[in-house]
């Protein structure tokens, strides 16, 4: 990430909105914003697969559900935050991944300029591929500030997206069981 370019762009933005980038309260703003973007967009250069490379044998496991994985991301359309919870269910095919790895996987995809629908698919695809899971279901519930603080201004509106792979795509009973365990139905 080119922090110098970000600082220059923020200085220009401040000038464009009629501010003085040299006034006391704004003097360090360009560097603060550059550091913020380094943090918020830190998933840009990371490969999510690394977090799923360490697996454990689990030959008789049925369904694994991890819910309420909190995330914060930036909408690629307005560069405003959207945030909420990710719920993941998968049916192992002889191997499982450490539970903390699910949170790390979510962070890699959330820490990018993103849209919720793509993030949902990316998490589901990564889990299905890396674990060779029999089924994966990912549900994301999020509030988008581009919808609540500007434009239509519908505070509290939530968007729900889901992606199903394998058995969850084909077996509606299993899908309903997972959604029930996630607490989203």
Backbone as a printed PyTorch tensor [residue, N CA C, xyz], in Angstrom:
tensor([[[  0.8440,  -1.1680,   0.0000],
         [  0.0000,   0.0000,   0.0000],
         [  0.8980,   1.2430,   0.0000]],

        [[  0.5470,   2.1840,  -0.8130],
         [  1.3450,   3.3970,  -0.9550],
         [  0.7770,   4.4880,  -0.0390]],

        [[  1.3000,   4.5630,   1.1850],
         [  0.7680,   5.5170,   2.1600],
         [  1.0170,   6.9650,   1.7470]],

        [[  2.0880,   7.2180,   1.0340],
         [  2.3690,   8.5870,   0.5820],
         [  1.2910,   9.0670,  -0.3840]],

        [[  0.8540,   8.1890,  -1.2890],
         [ -0.2150,   8.5570,  -2.2170],
         [ -1.5190,   8.8130,  -1.4670]],

        [[ -1.7830,   7.9930,  -0.4540],
         [ -2.9980,   8.1890,   0.3470],
         [ -2.9360,   9.5400,   1.0450]],

        [[ -1.7980,   9.8690,   1.6440],
         [ -1.6500,  11.1560,   2.3240],
         [ -1.8710,  12.3160,   1.3550]],

        [[ -1.2950,  12.2150,   0.1770],
         [ -1.4710,  13.2660,  -0.8380],
         [ -2.9440,  13.3820,  -1.2250]],

        [[ -3.5960,  12.2630,  -1.4300],
         [ -5.0070,  12.2660,  -1.8210],
         [ -5.8860,  12.8740,  -0.7230]],

        [[ -5.6030,  12.5670,   0.5280],
         [ -6.4000,  13.1130,   1.6350],
         [ -6.1650,  14.6140,   1.7670]],

        [[ -4.9330,  15.0480,   1.5700],
         [ -4.6460,  16.4890,   1.5850],
         [ -5.4480,  17.1890,   0.4880]],

        [[ -5.4690,  16.6070,  -0.6880],
         [ -6.2260,  17.1810,  -1.8000],
         [ -7.7320,  17.1620,  -1.5040]],

        [[ -8.2110,  16.1200,  -0.8840],
         [ -9.6260,  16.0290,  -0.5300],
         [-10.0060,  17.1260,   0.4680]],

        [[ -9.1610,  17.3050,   1.4740],
         [ -9.4200,  18.3660,   2.4590],
         [ -9.4940,  19.7280,   1.7730]],

        [[ -8.5620,  19.9750,   0.8600],
         [ -8.5790,  21.2390,   0.1190],
         [ -9.8330,  21.3490,  -0.7480]],

        [[-10.2280,  20.2420,  -1.3750],
         [-11.3870,  20.2480,  -2.2770],
         [-12.6980,  20.5440,  -1.5530]],

        [[-12.7900,  20.1570,  -0.2700],
         [-14.0220,  20.4390,   0.4830],
         [-13.9510,  21.7850,   1.1960]],

        [[-12.8810,  22.5460,   0.9650],
         [-12.7680,  23.8830,   1.5290],
         [-12.0610,  23.9580,   2.8670]],

        [[-11.3640,  22.9290,   3.2550],
         [-10.6300,  22.9220,   4.5260],
         [ -9.1870,  23.3410,   4.3120]],

        [[ -8.5640,  23.7240,   5.3900],
         [ -7.1430,  24.0530,   5.3920],
         [ -6.4020,  22.8660,   6.0000]],

        [[ -5.7080,  22.0640,   5.1900],
         [ -5.0240,  20.8850,   5.7220],
         [ -3.9030,  21.2140,   6.6990]],

        [[ -3.5280,  22.4950,   6.7960],
         [ -2.4670,  22.8840,   7.7170],
         [ -2.9870,  23.3840,   9.0620]],

        [[ -4.3020,  23.4690,   9.2170],
         [ -4.8110,  23.9320,  10.5170],
         [ -4.5670,  22.8520,  11.5580]],

        [[ -4.5360,  23.2800,  12.8080],
         [ -4.1260,  22.4120,  13.9150],
         [ -4.8300,  21.0500,  13.9310]],

        [[ -6.1220,  21.0220,  13.8410],
         [ -6.8620,  19.7620,  13.9430],
         [ -6.7010,  18.8350,  12.7550]],

        [[ -6.2370,  19.3660,  11.6300],
         [ -6.1270,  18.5590,  10.4020],
         [ -4.6890,  18.2680,   9.9860]],

        [[ -3.7330,  18.8850,  10.6630],
         [ -2.3350,  18.7770,  10.2330],
         [ -1.8790,  17.3220,  10.0840]],

        [[ -2.2470,  16.4580,  11.0210],
         [ -1.8030,  15.0600,  10.9760],
         [ -2.8550,  14.1110,  10.3830]],

        [[ -3.9690,  14.6730,   9.9370],
         [ -5.0570,  13.8370,   9.4140],
         [ -4.6320,  12.9820,   8.2210]],

        [[ -3.9260,  13.5030,   7.2290],
         [ -3.5480,  12.6440,   6.1030],
         [ -2.7480,  11.4020,   6.5180]],

        [[ -1.8240,  11.5500,   7.4650],
         [ -1.0510,  10.3680,   7.8870],
         [ -1.9080,   9.4250,   8.7330]],

        [[ -2.8150,   9.9760,   9.5460],
         [ -3.7250,   9.1230,  10.3320],
         [ -4.6350,   8.3070,   9.4070]],

        [[ -5.1520,   8.9670,   8.3740],
         [ -6.0350,   8.2760,   7.4330],
         [ -5.2580,   7.1960,   6.6770]],

        [[ -4.0250,   7.4890,   6.2980],
         [ -3.2070,   6.4900,   5.6020],
         [ -2.9820,   5.2660,   6.4800]],

        [[ -2.6870,   5.4820,   7.7600],
         [ -2.5050,   4.3460,   8.6850],
         [ -3.8130,   3.5830,   8.8730]],

        [[ -4.9170,   4.3090,   8.9160],
         [ -6.2160,   3.6670,   9.0560],
         [ -6.4860,   2.7480,   7.8640]],

        [[ -6.2320,   3.2350,   6.6520],
         [ -6.4750,   2.4140,   5.4710],
         [ -5.5450,   1.2010,   5.4350]],

        [[ -4.3260,   1.3530,   5.9260],
         [ -3.4440,   0.1790,   6.0190],
         [ -4.0750,  -0.9080,   6.8760]],

        [[ -4.6990,  -0.4960,   7.9740],
         [ -5.3530,  -1.4480,   8.8690],
         [ -6.6490,  -1.9880,   8.2590]],

        [[ -7.5270,  -1.0790,   7.8070],
         [ -8.8390,  -1.4990,   7.3140],
         [ -8.7770,  -2.3080,   6.0330]],

        [[ -7.7360,  -2.0960,   5.2390],
         [ -7.6020,  -2.8080,   3.9730],
         [ -6.4320,  -3.7910,   4.0060]],

        [[ -6.0820,  -4.2370,   5.1960],
         [ -4.9400,  -5.1280,   5.3760],
         [ -5.0960,  -6.5080,   4.7770]],

        [[ -6.2850,  -6.8790,   4.3570],
         [ -6.4880,  -8.1880,   3.7370],
         [ -6.2030,  -8.2100,   2.2560]],

        [[ -5.9240,  -7.0410,   1.6780],
         [ -5.7440,  -6.9370,   0.2260],
         [ -4.6590,  -7.8740,  -0.3080]],

        [[ -3.5640,  -7.9740,   0.3610],
         [ -2.4670,  -8.7820,  -0.1550],
         [ -2.3400, -10.1510,   0.4890]],

        [[ -3.3370, -10.5500,   1.2660],
         [ -3.2220, -11.8230,   1.9800],
         [ -3.9960, -12.9360,   1.2970]],

        [[ -3.4400, -14.1200,   1.3950],
         [ -4.0730, -15.3170,   0.8560],
         [ -4.8060, -16.0090,   1.9990]],

        [[ -6.1050, -16.1110,   1.8980],
         [ -6.9200, -16.7060,   2.9650],
         [ -6.5900, -18.1810,   3.1830]],

        [[ -6.0730, -18.8450,   2.1660],
         [ -5.7710, -20.2670,   2.2570],
         [ -4.7970, -20.5800,   3.3820]],

        [[ -3.8830, -19.6480,   3.6700],
         [ -2.8870, -19.9090,   4.7190],
         [ -3.5420, -20.1960,   6.0660]],

        [[ -4.7050, -19.6140,   6.3180],
         [ -5.3750, -19.8150,   7.6030],
         [ -6.0880, -21.1590,   7.6850]],

        [[ -6.2620, -21.8100,   6.5500],
         [ -6.9510, -23.0940,   6.5370],
         [ -6.0140, -24.2560,   6.2340]],

        [[ -4.7130, -23.9990,   6.2630],
         [ -3.7500, -25.0440,   5.8880],
         [ -3.5130, -26.0680,   7.0060]],

        [[ -3.7090, -25.6830,   8.2540],
         [ -3.5360, -26.6110,   9.3820],
         [ -4.8910, -27.2140,   9.7190]],

        [[ -5.0180, -28.5050,   9.4590],
         [ -6.2860, -29.1950,   9.7090],
         [ -6.0710, -30.3340,  10.6970]],

        [[ -7.1750, -30.8010,  11.2590],
         [ -7.1570, -31.8840,  12.2340],
         [ -8.0920, -32.9860,  11.7550]],

        [[ -7.6930, -34.2050,  12.0070],
         [ -8.5050, -35.3550,  11.6270],
         [ -9.7880, -35.3840,  12.4520]],

        [[-10.8980, -35.6030,  11.7630],
         [-12.2040, -35.7080,  12.4230],
         [-13.0870, -36.6040,  11.5590]],

        [[-12.7840, -37.9040,  11.5700],
         [-13.4630, -38.8030,  10.6370],
         [-14.9650, -38.9560,  10.8600]],

        [[-15.4610, -38.7010,  12.0600],
         [-16.8790, -38.9260,  12.3290],
         [-17.6620, -37.6440,  12.6010]],

        [[-17.1170, -36.5160,  12.2730],
         [-17.7950, -35.2510,  12.5520],
         [-19.0100, -35.0740,  11.6500]],

        [[-20.0360, -34.5000,  12.2450],
         [-21.2270, -34.2010,  11.4540],
         [-21.1830, -32.7520,  11.0060]],

        [[-21.7870, -31.8330,  11.7450],
         [-21.8210, -30.4380,  11.3180],
         [-21.0850, -29.5670,  12.3220]],

        [[-20.3260, -28.6240,  11.8120],
         [-19.6390, -27.6380,  12.6420],
         [-20.2830, -26.2880,  12.3220]],

        [[-20.7070, -25.5680,  13.3680],
         [-21.3120, -24.2530,  13.1850],
         [-20.5590, -23.2510,  14.0570]],

        [[-20.1250, -22.1840,  13.4500],
         [-19.5520, -21.0680,  14.2010],
         [-20.3560, -19.8360,  13.7940]],

        [[-20.9240, -19.1730,  14.7970],
         [-21.8010, -18.0560,  14.4720],
         [-21.3700, -16.7880,  15.1910]],

        [[-21.9170, -15.6910,  14.7110],
         [-21.6470, -14.3730,  15.2890],
         [-20.1800, -13.9760,  15.2280]],

        [[-19.5440, -14.2440,  14.0980],
         [-18.1800, -13.7760,  13.8740],
         [-18.2990, -12.3240,  13.4050]],

        [[-17.9720, -11.4070,  14.2920],
         [-18.1160,  -9.9880,  13.9960],
         [-17.0920,  -9.5520,  12.9450]],

        [[-17.5180,  -8.6530,  12.0530],
         [-16.5930,  -8.1250,  11.0510],
         [-16.9310,  -6.6680,  10.7510]],

        [[-15.9430,  -5.9800,  10.1940],
         [-16.0780,  -4.6200,   9.6890],
         [-15.4070,  -4.6000,   8.3280]],

        [[-16.0530,  -4.0030,   7.3520],
         [-15.4830,  -3.9260,   6.0210],
         [-15.8050,  -2.5600,   5.4260]],

        [[-15.2510,  -2.2880,   4.2420],
         [-15.5210,  -1.0450,   3.5320],
         [-16.1830,  -1.3640,   2.1980]],

        [[-17.3260,  -0.7380,   1.9660],
         [-18.0510,  -0.8910,   0.7080],
         [-17.1990,  -0.3000,  -0.4230]],

        [[-17.0530,  -1.0590,  -1.4880],
         [-16.2270,  -0.5690,  -2.5870],
         [-16.9180,   0.5220,  -3.4010]],

        [[-18.2110,   0.7000,  -3.2200],
         [-18.9250,   1.7180,  -3.9930],
         [-18.7980,   3.1200,  -3.4010]],

        [[-18.8120,   3.2180,  -2.0630],
         [-18.7310,   4.5280,  -1.4140],
         [-17.5760,   4.6300,  -0.4210]],

        [[-16.8800,   3.5330,  -0.2100],
         [-15.7900,   3.4520,   0.7650],
         [-16.2740,   3.8060,   2.1690]],

        [[-17.5290,   3.4610,   2.4510],
         [-18.0930,   3.6070,   3.7870],
         [-18.1670,   2.2310,   4.4250]],

        [[-18.1630,   2.1760,   5.7520],
         [-18.1910,   0.8770,   6.4220],
         [-19.5070,   0.1330,   6.2510]],

        [[-19.3900,  -1.1810,   6.2350],
         [-20.5150,  -2.0530,   6.5130],
         [-20.0050,  -3.0730,   7.5120]],

        [[-20.8920,  -3.5220,   8.3850],
         [-20.4440,  -4.3500,   9.5050],
         [-21.5840,  -5.2530,   9.9570]],

        [[-21.2040,  -6.3200,  10.6170],
         [-22.2200,  -7.2480,  11.1010],
         [-21.5970,  -8.5430,  11.5720]],

        [[-22.3020,  -9.6380,  11.2770],
         [-21.8730, -10.9600,  11.7300],
         [-21.8970, -11.9650,  10.5960]],

        [[-20.9200, -12.8540,  10.6420],
         [-20.8400, -13.9720,   9.7040],
         [-21.1520, -15.2340,  10.4890]],

        [[-21.9750, -16.0890,   9.8990],
         [-22.3030, -17.3860,  10.4820],
         [-21.8510, -18.4390,   9.4730]],

        [[-21.1340, -19.4400,   9.9560],
         [-20.5800, -20.4630,   9.0680],
         [-20.9780, -21.8420,   9.5780]],

        [[-21.4250, -22.6830,   8.6540],
         [-21.6590, -24.0960,   8.9590],
         [-20.9520, -24.9060,   7.8790]],

        [[-20.3250, -25.9970,   8.3060],
         [-19.7690, -26.9050,   7.3050],
         [-19.8480, -28.3380,   7.7990]],

        [[-19.9060, -29.2300,   6.8500],
         [-19.9030, -30.6630,   7.1580],
         [-18.5480, -31.1840,   6.6980]],

        [[-17.7050, -31.5720,   7.6660],
         [-16.3490, -32.0110,   7.3290],
         [-16.3370, -33.2790,   6.4790]],

        [[-15.2760, -33.4180,   5.7560],
         [-15.0220, -34.6250,   4.9780],
         [-13.7620, -35.2810,   5.5410]],

        [[-13.7950, -35.5430,   6.8590],
         [-12.6650, -36.1850,   7.5220],
         [-11.6740, -35.2430,   8.1760]],

        [[-11.8370, -33.9380,   7.9430],
         [-10.9080, -32.9990,   8.5610],
         [-11.6290, -31.7110,   8.9290]],

        [[-11.1480, -31.1050,  10.0330],
         [-11.6880, -29.8350,  10.5120],
         [-10.5330, -28.8570,  10.6630]],

        [[-10.8930, -27.5960,  10.7910],
         [ -9.9030, -26.5460,  10.9770],
         [-10.1220, -25.9430,  12.3650]],

        [[ -9.0690, -25.3980,  12.9520],
         [ -9.1950, -24.7520,  14.2520],
         [-10.2350, -23.6440,  14.2140]],

        [[-10.9870, -23.5050,  15.2900],
         [-12.0990, -22.5510,  15.3140],
         [-11.6410, -21.1110,  15.1050]],

        [[-10.4890, -20.7350,  15.6260],
         [-10.0120, -19.3560,  15.4390],
         [ -9.7150, -19.0580,  13.9730]],

        [[ -9.4910, -20.0880,  13.2030],
         [ -9.1790, -19.8880,  11.7840],
         [-10.3710, -19.3550,  11.0050]],

        [[-11.5790, -19.6540,  11.4980],
         [-12.7730, -19.1260,  10.8340],
         [-12.7830, -17.5930,  10.9430]],

        [[-12.4850, -17.0790,  12.1270],
         [-12.4080, -15.6360,  12.3080],
         [-11.3270, -15.0210,  11.4520]],

        [[-10.1990, -15.6940,  11.3480],
         [ -9.1030, -15.1760,  10.5110],
         [ -9.4970, -15.1670,   9.0350]],

        [[-10.1950, -16.2110,   8.6130],
         [-10.6700, -16.2770,   7.2260],
         [-11.6100, -15.1110,   6.9290]],

        [[-12.5430, -14.8620,   7.8290],
         [-13.4740, -13.7470,   7.6610],
         [-12.7070, -12.4330,   7.5660]],

        [[-11.7180, -12.2360,   8.4430],
         [-10.9480, -10.9890,   8.4510],
         [-10.2290, -10.7400,   7.1330]],

        [[ -9.6590, -11.7920,   6.5320],
         [ -8.9420, -11.6050,   5.2630],
         [ -9.8740, -11.0120,   4.2200]],

        [[-11.0880, -11.5470,   4.1290],
         [-12.0120, -11.0570,   3.1050],
         [-12.6930,  -9.7540,   3.4960]],

        [[-12.9040,  -9.5240,   4.7840],
         [-13.5380,  -8.2790,   5.2270],
         [-12.5850,  -7.0930,   5.0990]],

        [[-11.2930,  -7.3260,   5.2200],
         [-10.3010,  -6.2350,   5.1970],
         [ -9.8730,  -5.9160,   3.7690]],

        [[-10.8750,  -5.7220,   2.9170],
         [-10.6700,  -5.3400,   1.5260],
         [-11.8120,  -4.4060,   1.1370]],

        [[-11.6380,  -3.6550,   0.0660],
         [-12.7940,  -2.9900,  -0.5010],
         [-13.6890,  -4.1140,  -1.0000]],

        [[-14.9470,  -4.0920,  -0.6080],
         [-15.7240,  -5.3040,  -0.7210],
         [-17.1960,  -5.0010,  -0.9830]],

        [[-17.9140,  -6.0050,  -1.4610],
         [-19.3650,  -6.0120,  -1.4110],
         [-19.7650,  -7.2710,  -0.6480]],

        [[-20.8520,  -7.1820,   0.0770],
         [-21.2560,  -8.2730,   0.9620],
         [-21.4810,  -9.5760,   0.2030]],

        [[-22.1160,  -9.4860,  -0.9520],
         [-22.4300, -10.6990,  -1.7120],
         [-21.1650, -11.4480,  -2.1310]],

        [[-20.1630, -10.7130,  -2.5910],
         [-18.9100, -11.3530,  -3.0030],
         [-18.1860, -11.9370,  -1.7950]],

        [[-18.1800, -11.1960,  -0.6850],
         [-17.5230, -11.6900,   0.5290],
         [-18.1520, -13.0090,   0.9790]],

        [[-19.4670, -13.1040,   0.9030],
         [-20.1700, -14.3260,   1.2790],
         [-19.6920, -15.4880,   0.4140]],

        [[-19.6560, -15.2680,  -0.8950],
         [-19.2030, -16.3180,  -1.8230],
         [-17.7430, -16.6860,  -1.6080]],

        [[-16.8800, -15.6890,  -1.3910],
         [-15.4500, -15.9630,  -1.2150],
         [-15.1990, -16.8420,   0.0120]],

        [[-15.8760, -16.5510,   1.1140],
         [-15.6990, -17.3530,   2.3260],
         [-16.1840, -18.7770,   2.0850]],

        [[-17.3510, -18.9150,   1.4610],
         [-17.8970, -20.2500,   1.1880],
         [-16.9810, -21.0390,   0.2470]],

        [[-16.5240, -20.4070,  -0.8190],
         [-15.6490, -21.0910,  -1.7780],
         [-14.3330, -21.5190,  -1.1330]],

        [[-13.7580, -20.6400,  -0.3290],
         [-12.4830, -20.9450,   0.3240],
         [-12.6160, -22.1530,   1.2510]],

        [[-13.6640, -22.1750,   2.0580],
         [-13.8780, -23.3080,   2.9680],
         [-14.1440, -24.5950,   2.2070]],

        [[-14.9980, -24.5270,   1.1890],
         [-15.3310, -25.7200,   0.4140],
         [-14.0880, -26.3120,  -0.2480]],

        [[-13.2540, -25.4540,  -0.7840],
         [-12.0560, -25.9150,  -1.4870],
         [-10.9730, -26.3950,  -0.5200]],

        [[-10.6370, -25.5640,   0.4610],
         [ -9.5240, -25.8800,   1.3670],
         [ -9.7990, -27.1040,   2.2310]],

        [[-11.0440, -27.2950,   2.6480],
         [-11.3620, -28.4210,   3.5290],
         [-11.9700, -29.5970,   2.7840]],

        [[-12.2220, -29.4300,   1.5000],
         [-12.9340, -30.4560,   0.7420],
         [-14.1840, -30.8780,   1.5080]],

        [[-14.8670, -29.8880,   2.0560],
         [-16.0300, -30.1320,   2.9020],
         [-17.1740, -30.7300,   2.0920]],

        [[-17.9870, -31.5440,   2.7690],
         [-19.1750, -32.1200,   2.1260],
         [-20.2130, -31.0390,   1.8640]],

        [[-20.1920, -30.0060,   2.6920],
         [-21.1220, -28.9060,   2.5130],
         [-20.6510, -27.6910,   3.2780]],

        [[-20.9460, -26.5180,   2.7510],
         [-20.6100, -25.2500,   3.4130],
         [-21.8030, -24.3200,   3.2500]],

        [[-22.1390, -23.6360,   4.3440],
         [-23.1820, -22.6150,   4.3150],
         [-22.6500, -21.3940,   5.0510]],

        [[-22.6730, -20.2530,   4.3870],
         [-22.2160, -18.9940,   4.9780],
         [-23.3670, -17.9980,   4.8940]],

        [[-23.6880, -17.3800,   6.0350],
         [-24.7190, -16.3580,   6.0900],
         [-24.0820, -15.1020,   6.6850]],

        [[-24.2970, -13.9770,   6.0300],
         [-23.7980, -12.6990,   6.5450],
         [-24.9850, -11.7610,   6.7290]],

        [[-25.0530, -11.1770,   7.9250],
         [-26.0380, -10.1470,   8.2450],
         [-25.2520,  -8.8640,   8.4990]],

        [[-25.5640,  -7.7970,   7.7510],
         [-24.7640,  -6.5820,   7.8920],
         [-25.5840,  -5.3200,   7.7190]],

        [[-25.1080,  -4.2730,   8.3800],
         [-25.6530,  -2.9310,   8.2030],
         [-24.6470,  -2.1380,   7.3760]],

        [[-25.1560,  -1.4330,   6.3820],
         [-24.3130,  -0.6880,   5.4500],
         [-24.5030,   0.8090,   5.6790]],

        [[-23.4310,   1.4990,   6.0690],
         [-23.5430,   2.9330,   6.3160],
         [-23.8400,   3.7230,   5.0480]],

        [[-23.5290,   3.1650,   3.8820],
         [-23.8760,   3.8600,   2.6400],
         [-25.3910,   3.9030,   2.4570]],

        [[-26.1070,   3.0720,   3.1940],
         [-27.5640,   3.0750,   3.1360],
         [-28.1870,   3.7590,   4.3510]],

        [[-27.4590,   3.8530,   5.4390],
         [-28.0570,   4.4120,   6.6490],
         [-27.6870,   5.8690,   6.9000]],

        [[-26.5170,   6.3080,   6.4850],
         [-26.1240,   7.6840,   6.7790],
         [-26.1820,   8.6000,   5.5650]],

        [[-26.4440,   8.0410,   4.3940],
         [-26.5590,   8.8450,   3.1740],
         [-27.6430,   8.2120,   2.3040]],

        [[-27.9020,   8.7950,   1.1880],
         [-28.8680,   8.2080,   0.2560],
         [-30.2430,   8.0200,   0.8880]],

        [[-30.7060,   6.8170,   0.9520],
         [-32.0550,   6.4870,   1.4220],
         [-32.2290,   6.7020,   2.9260]],

        [[-31.1230,   6.6590,   3.6860],
         [-31.1030,   6.9210,   5.1360],
         [-32.0700,   6.0350,   5.9180]],

        [[-31.9340,   4.7430,   5.7700],
         [-32.7750,   3.7790,   6.4750],
         [-31.9700,   3.1130,   7.5770]],

        [[-31.8390,   3.8400,   8.6890],
         [-31.0590,   3.3610,   9.8370],
         [-31.6140,   2.0420,  10.3550]],

        [[-30.7150,   1.1260,  10.6390],
         [-31.0990,  -0.1550,  11.2030],
         [-31.4330,  -1.2180,  10.1680]],

        [[-31.5260,  -0.8440,   8.8930],
         [-31.8010,  -1.8380,   7.8500],
         [-30.6200,  -2.7970,   7.7550]],

        [[-30.9050,  -4.0730,   7.6520],
         [-29.8570,  -5.0970,   7.5530],
         [-29.9900,  -5.8300,   6.2350]],

        [[-28.8670,  -6.1900,   5.6810],
         [-28.8270,  -7.0110,   4.4720],
         [-28.3550,  -8.3920,   4.8690]],

        [[-29.0450,  -9.4140,   4.3900],
         [-28.6730, -10.8020,   4.6700],
         [-28.3290, -11.4600,   3.3420]],

        [[-27.1570, -12.0730,   3.2950],
         [-26.7430, -12.8140,   2.1010],
         [-26.2940, -14.1920,   2.5370]],

        [[-26.4710, -15.1580,   1.6560],
         [-25.9560, -16.4840,   1.9910],
         [-25.4310, -17.1800,   0.7590]],

        [[-24.5190, -18.1060,   1.0030],
         [-23.9480, -18.9310,  -0.0520],
         [-23.9070, -20.3640,   0.4510]],

        [[-24.3800, -21.2780,  -0.3670],
         [-24.3680, -22.6950,   0.0120],
         [-23.5830, -23.4830,  -1.0270]],

        [[-22.8590, -24.4420,  -0.5270],
         [-22.0570, -25.3190,  -1.3780],
         [-22.3080, -26.7680,  -0.9510]],

        [[-22.1540, -27.6940,  -1.8880],
         [-22.2700, -29.1160,  -1.5720],
         [-23.6420, -29.4960,  -1.0620]],

        [[-23.6580, -30.2860,   0.0030],
         [-24.9010, -30.8350,   0.5350],
         [-25.9000, -29.7530,   0.9440]],

        [[-25.4200, -28.5940,   1.3720],
         [-26.3370, -27.5240,   1.7640],
         [-27.0790, -26.9400,   0.5630]],

        [[-26.5230, -27.0900,  -0.5980],
         [-27.2010, -26.6310,  -1.8140],
         [-28.2620, -27.6420,  -2.2400]],

        [[-27.9890, -28.9230,  -1.9930],
         [-28.8480, -29.9950,  -2.5010],
         [-29.8640, -30.5280,  -1.5010]],

        [[-29.6090, -30.3810,  -0.2100],
         [-30.4520, -30.9890,   0.8230],
         [-31.0970, -29.8920,   1.6750]],

        [[-32.3700, -29.5980,   1.4080],
         [-33.0460, -28.5020,   2.1040],
         [-33.2150, -28.7870,   3.5950]],

        [[-33.2940, -30.0470,   3.9890],
         [-33.4140, -30.3890,   5.4110],
         [-32.1240, -30.0310,   6.1430]],

        [[-30.9840, -30.3950,   5.5660],
         [-29.6890, -30.0500,   6.1690],
         [-29.5080, -28.5320,   6.2230]],

        [[-29.9110, -27.8500,   5.1500],
         [-29.7880, -26.3910,   5.1160],
         [-30.6300, -25.7770,   6.2370]],

        [[-31.8610, -26.2420,   6.4050],
         [-32.7260, -25.7160,   7.4630],
         [-32.1460, -25.9960,   8.8460]],

        [[-31.5480, -27.1760,   9.0170],
         [-30.9070, -27.5250,  10.2970],
         [-29.7740, -26.5500,  10.6000]],

        [[-28.9470, -26.2800,   9.6020],
         [-27.8290, -25.3480,   9.7850],
         [-28.3270, -23.9350,  10.0810]],

        [[-29.3020, -23.4650,   9.3270],
         [-29.8410, -22.1310,   9.5440],
         [-30.4510, -22.0070,  10.9420]],

        [[-31.0740, -23.0740,  11.4090],
         [-31.6480, -23.0800,  12.7470],
         [-30.5440, -23.0030,  13.8140]],

        [[-29.4790, -23.7800,  13.6330],
         [-28.3510, -23.7510,  14.5750],
         [-27.6610, -22.3820,  14.5810]],

        [[-27.6440, -21.7450,  13.4190],
         [-27.0520, -20.4110,  13.3170],
         [-27.9280, -19.3640,  14.0000]],

        [[-29.2050, -19.6800,  14.1460],
         [-30.1350, -18.7430,  14.7570],
         [-30.6270, -17.6800,  13.8040]],

        [[-30.5770, -17.9450,  12.4980],
         [-31.0020, -16.9450,  11.5170],
         [-32.3950, -17.2190,  10.9670]],

        [[-33.0250, -18.3160,  11.3800],
         [-34.4360, -18.5350,  10.9850],
         [-35.2590, -18.7750,  12.2270]]])
